[in-house]
Amino acid sequence: QEAQLRITYTTAASTPTPTPTGVVTPTPGGGGTQFALSIGLDGIGSVGDNATPNDSSGSNKNPVRTTRNAVVQIYNATNNLVASASGTIAYNSTQGIFIGNVSLGTNTDIQSGSFIVKVKSDGYLKRRIPGIQTIVLGQVNTMPQINLVTGDVNGDNAINILDYNILISCSIFSTDNHATCNQNTAYATLSDLDDNGAVNQFDYNLFLRELSVQNGD
């Protein structure tokens, strides 16, 4: 019987993303303007995949990592990034999705109004919440539910051969003794697309189904 690669989850230090000029950086902490998020992650819980989003029969209902990071980016009418915030979303086993509030804080120069809102989480493509969102400063702004496409293992907001090579190196099918996988401590975790604790044929098949979406918004 072929042994599976088992994953030990560790917290790796992330590389800070440069803040574009003119973007408001929120003060850490709760309060102020908040975004109530409902995020479906492909292959997990009640979410299917990009090919069959409403068929969750093959999705993992008990993910190992029950909390995830979430980054909210706010763009104006000319699609310029004007504010961003990061926080945590947690798995709701009843709904089969991840929910949570992300705070923009109280120190911000943007005014209440209409904006484009995009959401990103590690291992997933960035996605725009459909439509234009009305944001009211100082309040909790409830965002429509969206599903995020998985497979962005290397974090470049694209799904391609680079992610495929990492996933295969981290899997039970590895032919390089996991050499590519070992280049980054987060790769093994992010290659476990369905988050069941092993990188195997289920992750491989899910990756192939997600490939029709190759770039994030």
QUISULSUL-V781205 format. One record per residue. N is the residue number from 1. PHI is phi in whole degrees, -180 to 180 (999 if undefined). PSI is psi as a letter, one per 20 degrees, with the letter a starting at -180 (* if undefined). D_FIRST is the distance of its C-alpha to the first C-alpha in whole Angstrom. Layout:
n = (N N)
phi = (PHI PHI)
psi = (PSI PSI)
d_first = (D_FIRST D_FIRST)
This chain:
n = (1 2 3 4 5 6 7 8 9 10 11 12 13 14 15 16 17 18 19 20 21 22 23 24 25 26 27 28 29 30 31 32 33 34 35 36 37 38 39 40 41 42 43 44 45 46 47 48 49 50 51 52 53 54 55 56 57 58 59 60 61 62 63 64 65 66 67 68 69 70 71 72 73 74 75 76 77 78 79 80 81 82 83 84 85 86 87 88 89 90 91 92 93 94 95 96 97 98 99 100 101 102 103 104 105 106 107 108 109 110 111 112 113 114 115 116 117 118 119 120 121 122 123 124 125 126 127 128 129 130 131 132 133 134 135 136 137 138 139 140 141 142 143 144 145 146 147 148 149 150 151 152 153 154 155 156 157 158 159 160 161 162 163 164 165 166 167 168 169 170 171 172 173 174 175 176 177 178 179 180 181 182 183 184 185 186 187 188 189 190 191 192 193 194 195 196 197 198 199 200 201 202 203 204 205 206 207 208 209 210 211 212 213 214 215 216 217)
phi = (999 -75 -77 -99 -75 -95 -108 -101 -82 -127 -94 -99 -68 -92 -85 -61 -89 -58 -90 -60 -58 89 -84 -78 -100 -70 -74 -58 120 -82 83 68 -78 -128 -119 -88 -105 -128 -120 -93 -109 -53 85 -131 66 -91 -104 -83 -141 -62 -74 -135 -64 -98 -109 -101 -61 -100 -84 -78 -88 -131 -64 -70 -95 -87 -126 -137 -82 -140 -115 -106 -119 -114 -120 -85 -64 -96 64 -98 -68 -117 -163 -149 -150 -132 -167 -128 -117 -125 -72 -105 -67 -71 -86 75 -136 -104 -131 164 -106 -112 -98 -84 81 -110 -97 -149 -96 -77 -105 -58 168 -104 -144 -90 -122 -123 -129 -138 -140 -55 92 -128 -72 -65 -136 -80 -69 -56 84 -104 -102 -88 -112 -111 -65 82 -125 -86 -102 -83 -95 -61 -67 -133 -110 -104 -83 -93 120 -84 -67 -92 75 -101 63 -149 -116 -157 -63 -64 -67 -60 -63 -66 -60 -63 -65 -84 -93 -69 -92 -56 -111 -115 58 64 -63 -65 -60 -76 -70 -142 -66 -89 -62 -63 -66 -73 -77 -81 -60 -92 56 -107 96 -145 -100 -146 -64 -68 -69 -59 -67 -64 -59 -63 -72 -86 -63 -66 -109 -102 -138 -79 -73)
psi = (p p q q o q p o p q o q p q p q p p p q p i p p o q p q r a a b p q o o q o p p p p j p c j p c a h h m h j o j h j q o i m q g o i q q q p p p p p q a h j k p p i q q q q b p q q p o h g h k r p q r p p p i a i n q i q r q b p r p p q q q q p i q q q p p p q a p p p p o q j r o o p q q p q p p p r i m h j k j k q o a h g h g h g g h h i r i j p i k k k g g h i h p i i g g g h i m h j l j j q o b h h h g h g g h h i i i o i q r *)
d_first = (0 4 6 9 13 15 19 21 24 28 31 32 36 36 39 42 43 47 49 51 55 57 53 54 52 52 52 49 49 50 53 55 53 50 47 46 42 40 37 34 31 29 26 27 29 31 31 29 29 32 31 31 33 34 30 28 26 23 24 23 26 25 25 24 27 30 33 33 36 38 41 44 46 50 52 55 57 56 53 53 51 54 52 48 46 43 41 39 37 35 33 35 32 35 36 32 34 35 39 41 44 45 48 50 53 56 57 57 60 59 61 60 59 57 54 51 48 44 41 38 35 33 30 32 35 38 40 44 44 46 50 52 52 55 55 57 57 57 55 52 51 49 46 45 41 39 36 34 32 29 27 30 28 30 33 36 36 35 31 31 29 29 27 25 24 24 21 19 19 18 15 12 13 16 17 20 18 19 23 24 23 24 28 28 27 27 25 22 23 25 22 20 23 22 22 19 18 15 16 14 15 17 19 19 20 23 24 25 27 29 30 33 35 35 37 38 42)
